[in-house]
Amino acid sequence: MVLGLVRPIRIDDVVYQGLADVDMGELPTVLKEGDFVRLMDVVERGPRTVRLGGQIWAKPWSHKATSTAAFRRTTKNFVFSHDLHGQLSEAEMLALAMSAGAVTPVTSYLAIEPGVRPSRAGFERGQARLGSRSVVRPGVRMQASVRTLDFAKIVAPIVDACRKQYPVSGGGNTPRSIRNGSSDTLKGAPTDHVIAHVTRREIVDVEPLPQTAYEACVVEGIWAFEMPDAYWPSRAAYPVPI
């Protein structure tokens, strides 16, 4: 309290003007040095200017706080961060999101390294269409090349290596025992293909169960295969001729 005799360190009897639609019951009436006031509420129309009044050393004091364009733009994001957009139509959400520059259910951002132009290097021919929900600008349709790969083609070297290790006759899959390499078959007949189940870049299953050493070689090779970086659907099944 001694410091308060040397210089002002508080504002007494603080009043707030311009917040008619806001519940001011929790707003402080005394602001000590270093204090700040932050109040968030949902109102029909937010004020552009708020006037504060009070006393400093028993002398009248007033201050006008005005919201800036940057602040108004930023606070529009609260509609989405506080899940208040449920009553908005898609067009209304898009208009608000575009104005706020926000990532929302109908908009997203494309991040590009500063100073680097987008490059198509490494992309194979193909097209993918992105709707207006995938970009920040409304109504824009983009075309981009995406790298798509033929799974059976990229694992063909595995099949070829196994075929050399376990030769087949007559163009078919000659049954061989997985255990001893003889011509005795295990339960089930040999197959002309296996199916690899993938989720994105992860192989999650290969079927059917191998019945020959040759099939086991192919299945184990596919399980050990590391899928390259490319576009892969979230879930797919790829037949691989053997």
PyMOL commands that set and color helices and strands:
alter all, ss='L'
color gray80, all
select helices_A, chain A and resi 3-6+69-75+78-81+90-100+132-134+151-154+156-165+213-224
alter helices_A, ss='H'
color red, helices_A
select strands_A, chain A and resi 10-17+31-32+49-56+59-66+128-130+142-144+193-199+202-207+236-241
alter strands_A, ss='S'
color yellow, strands_A
deselect
rebuild
show_as cartoon
